[in-house]
Amino acid sequence: MEPDGGVIIETKYFHAHQDVVYPIEGLVILASKRHIKCLDELTEDERLDYVNIMNLIRKAQREVLGIEYVYYFYNEDTTHHFHTWMVPRYDWMNAFGRSVESVRPVLLHARNHRNTVENNQKVMKAIEDLRNALD
């Protein structure tokens, strides 16, 4: 199934996209193609690809979108397969704190209060800009 905004980058083992339900420019979800749940289930080739693609995405976030800080999350008790969230940090998020505990309220705020036509257009442009930079 093609995510809204499309795939940002794809390799043999992973694909990256944005969950546009959370309209935050540059938020990227890096997901394994193979259905596994844990980091230690990755093969050696998958581990190398994972680190390399995450590095490429992070570099593009910084150089193309000007994102200075990113929070990285992955959990093993998901109903989905292995994926890592790369959540950028913007100044508007400071109202929610500056710790890992602030990320969930930030995501909920974005979903509930930033889902505007203008923000969604910015998110789609960021997706396109990342895709072009990673092409």
Secondary structure, DSSP 8 states (H G I E B T S, - for coil): ---TT--SEE-SSEEEE--TTS--TT-EEEEESS---SGGGS-HHHHHHHHHHHHHHHHHHHHHH---EEEEE--SS-SS-SEEEEEEE-GGGGGG-SSGGGHHHHHHHHHHHS-SHHHHHHHHHHHHHHHHHH-
